Amino acid sequence: MASFHADEIRAQERAGHVLGETPAIRPFMPEQHRAFFAGLPYLFVGAVDASGAPVATMLTGQPGFVQSPNAMHLAIAAALDPDDPALRVLVPGAEAGLLGLDFATRRRNRANGRVVRRDRDGLTIAVAQSFGNCPQYIQRREAEPAMRQPGPIEPLTALDPEAAALVRGADTLFVASRSRGGLADGGADISHRGGRPGFVRVAGDVLTLPDFSGNRYFNTLGNLLGEPRAALLILDFERGDLLVLQGHTAIDWSNAEAAKLTGAQRTWRFTVEGGWRRRAAVPLRWSRPEPAPQLARTGIWETA
């Protein structure tokens, strides 16, 4: 059975939910996970830049663009934009965190490991950790192909009004983090966060995010204890834009802020230090969201 790394255990201890070892985190992908990844038209990716800070991106393709030749590898046949800062660092040997999430079924699985091949046909990832996640807080959406012309990378040094508005209205975002021990402890990772529009508080360049009840693994918060740098990936479902923010985090275990927001068990702050935007980067059109049932027991900051 797989053990959690030291910082995940510290996070579990702080939250009062120590799980010990779990058979749910495997060093290989079970058959159902391999088939799931192969049916996806999009994939969320976390990586690590030259300074060791997490970065994130999203890859798309026809269903089948991700294949699993065996239980230890995922081959991703996607065009790799050379201007995407997150894709530039995905070279052989690099850490990679993969999140397969089907918004239509609210199913998601994670696969973390390292890049073992990169060429004009895409990437191959050797999987070191594979595990599923529950469907909580995922807004149901259907996707269909859409013709879009991607724009250039627009660097950000802080939240501009457009980025702040996107964050304030978001019901979905993704958190790229990294374990302090690197690949030995799982390396790069990317996870999903969802809530009602307004579940992220924006105050200048400081974002406050609630931690709602989940699987109690504390993979992300454990990583942030050891390596407080993180990246947030926010998708504009209407326009197909991608917003990536990099910054430092601080977890509030005191419950002082969480007590102000219905459903929050704790909160963490993310201070924006940079990032980038790419317009029309995602060639998909999305249906209106069907809120996750769990949102009924969560609040938003404006009414907190």
C-alpha positions, 0 to 999 in steps of 0.5 A, a space after each residue: 500500500 502507498 503511504 502519504 508523504 510527510 507533509 500530507 501527514 502533517 496536514 492530516 494531523 492539523 485537520 484531525 484526520 490521519 489516514 495512514 496508508 491507503 490502497 487507493 494510491 497506486 504505482 500503476 493505473 488500473 484498467 478503468 483509469 486507463 480507459 477513462 483517460 483514453 476517452 477524454 477530449 481534454 487534460 489538465 497538466 501541472 509542471 514545475 518551472 526552472 525556479 521550482 515553482 508550479 505551473 499549469 496548462 490544459 491540453 485538448 484533442 479528439 477523444 483518444 488523444 491520450 492513450 495508455 500503452 501499459 499500466 505505467 505510461 500515458 502517451 499524449 498526442 497533442 500539439 505542444 505550443 512552444 510559447 506556453 510557459 508550462 509546456 516549455 518545461 515538460 522535457 524528459 525527466 521533468 515532473 508532471 501532474 495529470 488530472 483527467 476530469 470529465 465534466 459531463 459525468 463528474 468523474 476524475 482521476 489523477 496520474 502523477 509521474 515524469 516525462 520520459 519522451 517528448 517529440 513532435 507527436 506529443 508527450 509520454 508520461 511514466 506514472 508513479 502515482 495513480 488515484 481517483 477522486 470523488 465527484 464533489 463540487 464539479 459543475 456538470 458541463 457538456 463540451 463540443 468542438 469549436 473553431 478558435 484562433 489562439 492569441 499570444 501569451 499575455 504576461 501578467 505581473 498582477 491581477 488586472 481588472 479582467 483577470 480579477 473579474 474572471 476569478 470572482 465569477 469562477 465556479 471552477 479552478 485548478 491548483 498546481 502544487 509540488 511536493 517538497 520531496 519532488 518525484 520521490 514524494 509524487 512531484 508535480 500535482 494538479 487538483 480541482 476546486 469548485 464552488 458557487 461563483 464567488 467562492 474565491 474572495 479577491 482583495 487586490 492581489 490576494 485570493 482567499 480560497 475555502 477548503 471544503 470537505 473532500 477525500 481527506 487525503 490533503 494532497 494539495 494542502 500537504 504539498 503547500 505545507 512543504 512548498 508554499 508556491 503554487 499556480 492557479 489555472 482558471 478556464 473562461 468557459 465562454 471564451 475559451 481563454 486560459 488564465 494562469 496565476 503563480 504565487 505563494 500560499 498560506 494556510 489558515 488552520 485557525 478556522 478564523 476565516 473559514 467560520 465566515 463562509 458556509 461549508 468551509 473547513 479551513 481557508 488558504 490565501 494565494 498572493 498573485 506574483 505573476 502569470 499569463 493569459 492566453 485568449 481562445 486557447 481552448 477549442 471547445 464550446 461548453 453548455 451552461 453549468 449544472 451546479 454540483 449538489 454539494 454547492 447547496 451547503 456552501 456559501 460565497 464571500 459576498 454574503 459571508 
